[in-house]
Amino acid sequence: MATRMLQPGKPRHQQLSDWLREQIEQGVYKPQDRLPSEHELSRRFGVSRITVRRALQTLEHEA
């Protein structure tokens, strides 16, 4: 998968959680599927693992 660039002006963790949510809603990741690792998401989006964790926590609290 290509590296995705995040846009300025919106928190990175929010953009990442939005992207993950879209992937789930589109069926890219189905129930019981594993999401990409923190390391993989960090590398793919050029963000820290803390940012990835925050995005994942956002999704977890929505469930």
C-alpha positions in Angstrom: 0.0 0.0 0.0 1.2 3.5 -0.8 2.0 6.0 2.0 -1.0 8.2 2.7 -0.3 11.9 3.3 -2.2 13.6 6.1 -3.6 17.1 5.6 -2.6 20.1 7.7 -5.2 21.8 9.8 -6.8 18.7 11.3 -5.3 16.6 14.1 -3.3 13.7 12.8 -4.8 11.2 15.2 -8.3 12.3 14.1 -7.4 11.9 10.4 -6.0 8.4 11.1 -9.0 7.3 13.1 -11.2 8.7 10.3 -9.2 6.6 7.7 -9.4 3.5 9.8 -13.2 3.9 10.3 -13.6 4.3 6.5 -11.6 1.2 5.9 -13.8 -0.8 8.3 -17.1 0.7 6.9 -15.9 -0.2 3.4 -15.2 -3.8 4.4 -11.5 -3.6 4.0 -11.2 -4.8 7.6 -14.0 -7.1 8.7 -15.0 -8.1 12.2 -12.3 -10.4 13.6 -9.7 -9.1 11.2 -6.5 -7.6 12.6 -5.8 -4.0 11.9 -2.3 -3.1 10.7 0.2 -2.9 13.6 1.1 0.4 15.3 4.5 0.2 13.7 3.0 -0.3 10.2 0.5 2.6 10.6 3.2 4.8 12.1 5.4 4.2 9.1 2.6 4.4 6.5 1.3 7.7 7.8 4.6 9.2 9.0 3.3 9.7 12.5 4.5 8.6 16.0 3.2 5.5 17.6 1.6 7.7 20.2 -0.5 9.3 17.5 -1.5 5.8 16.2 -2.4 4.7 19.8 -4.6 7.8 20.2 -6.4 7.1 16.9 -7.0 3.5 18.0 -8.3 4.6 21.4 -10.7 7.0 19.6 -12.1 4.1 17.6 -12.2 1.8 20.7 -14.3 4.4 22.6 -16.7 4.7 19.7 -17.5 0.9 19.9 
